[in-house]
């Protein structure tokens, strides 16, 4: 079984990967907006396909994050069931490593991406 430190490190890797996906998605959404204004049909189709790929990648990373969070919660002796990453970070306290910063950045990026999607 992995140590608590190794589990936190694995979760950090997933959060960084999620951040990367959302940064690419945000860039792609901005590009799509410009293409829609210019009515560039062929490029719009390419962007839509790339968005689908990024959305699938984001979904897989989210699944990984949830699984790692559940495993880490179990290692801390918490009951079975879903636990929010923010609550887990609070429980980890000094052992949370870079998780608080990564979690905050990812949360902000997700909000920003949702805002772009809505507009």
C-alpha positions as CSV (number, residue, x, y, z in Angstrom):
1,X,0.0,0.0,0.0
2,X,1.2,3.5,-0.8
3,X,2.2,5.9,1.9
4,X,0.1,8.9,2.6
5,X,2.8,11.1,1.0
6,X,2.8,9.0,-2.1
7,X,-1.0,9.2,-2.3
8,X,-0.9,13.0,-2.0
9,X,1.8,13.2,-4.7
10,X,-0.4,11.1,-7.0
11,X,-3.4,13.4,-6.4
12,X,-1.2,16.4,-7.1
13,X,-0.2,14.9,-10.5
14,X,-3.8,14.4,-11.4
15,X,-4.8,17.9,-10.3
16,X,-2.0,19.4,-12.4
17,X,-3.1,17.3,-15.4
18,X,-6.7,18.5,-14.9
19,X,-5.5,22.1,-14.7
20,X,-3.6,21.6,-18.0
21,X,-6.7,20.2,-19.7
22,X,-8.9,23.1,-18.5
23,X,-6.2,25.6,-19.7
24,X,-6.3,24.0,-23.1
25,X,-10.1,24.0,-23.1
26,X,-10.3,27.6,-22.2
27,X,-7.9,28.5,-25.0
28,X,-9.9,26.4,-27.4
29,X,-13.2,28.0,-26.4
30,X,-11.7,31.5,-27.0
31,X,-10.5,30.3,-30.4
32,X,-14.0,28.9,-31.2
33,X,-15.6,32.2,-30.3
34,X,-13.3,34.0,-32.7
35,X,-14.0,31.5,-35.4
36,X,-17.7,31.7,-34.9
37,X,-17.5,35.5,-35.3
38,X,-15.5,35.0,-38.5
39,X,-17.8,32.1,-39.7
40,X,-14.8,29.8,-40.4
41,X,-16.8,26.6,-40.9
42,X,-13.9,24.2,-41.5
43,X,-11.9,25.4,-38.5
44,X,-15.0,25.5,-36.3
45,X,-15.5,21.8,-37.0
46,X,-11.9,21.1,-36.1
47,X,-12.3,23.0,-32.8
48,X,-15.5,21.2,-32.0
49,X,-13.7,17.8,-32.4
50,X,-10.8,19.0,-30.3
51,X,-13.2,20.1,-27.6
52,X,-14.8,16.6,-27.5
53,X,-11.4,15.1,-27.0
54,X,-10.5,17.5,-24.2
55,X,-13.9,16.9,-22.5
56,X,-13.3,13.2,-22.5
57,X,-9.8,13.7,-21.1
58,X,-11.2,16.0,-18.4
59,X,-13.8,13.3,-17.5
60,X,-11.2,10.6,-17.2
61,X,-9.0,12.8,-15.0
62,X,-12.0,13.7,-12.9
63,X,-12.7,10.0,-12.4
64,X,-9.0,9.4,-11.4
65,X,-9.2,12.3,-9.0
66,X,-12.3,10.9,-7.3
67,X,-10.8,7.5,-7.0
68,X,-7.6,8.8,-5.5
69,X,-9.6,11.0,-3.1
70,X,-11.6,8.0,-2.0
71,X,-8.5,5.9,-1.5
72,X,-6.8,8.7,0.5
73,X,-9.9,9.2,2.6
74,X,-9.9,5.5,3.4
75,X,-6.2,5.7,4.4
76,X,-7.2,8.4,6.8
77,X,-9.8,6.1,8.3
78,X,-12.8,7.9,6.9
79,X,-16.0,6.0,6.2
80,X,-16.8,4.8,2.7
81,X,-18.5,7.2,0.4
82,X,-17.7,10.3,-1.5
83,X,-15.7,13.0,0.1
84,X,-15.0,16.4,-1.3
85,X,-11.3,17.3,-2.0
86,X,-11.6,20.5,0.0
87,X,-12.7,18.5,3.1
88,X,-9.9,16.0,2.6
89,X,-7.3,18.8,2.3
90,X,-8.6,20.2,5.6
91,X,-8.1,16.8,7.2
92,X,-4.6,16.4,5.8
93,X,-3.6,19.8,7.2
94,X,0.2,20.0,7.1
95,X,0.5,16.8,5.1
96,X,-1.6,18.3,2.2
97,X,1.5,19.4,0.3
98,X,0.6,21.5,-2.7
99,X,-3.0,20.2,-2.8
100,X,-4.6,23.4,-1.4
101,X,-3.0,25.6,-4.1
102,X,-3.7,23.1,-6.9
103,X,-7.3,22.7,-5.8
104,X,-7.9,26.4,-5.7
105,X,-6.4,26.9,-9.1
106,X,-8.4,24.1,-10.6
107,X,-11.6,25.3,-9.0
108,X,-11.0,28.8,-10.5
109,X,-10.3,27.3,-13.9
110,X,-13.4,25.2,-13.9
111,X,-15.5,28.3,-13.0
112,X,-13.8,30.3,-15.8
113,X,-14.4,27.5,-18.3
114,X,-18.0,27.2,-17.4
115,X,-18.4,30.9,-17.8
116,X,-16.9,30.7,-21.3
117,X,-19.2,27.8,-22.1
118,X,-22.3,29.7,-21.0
119,X,-21.3,32.8,-23.0
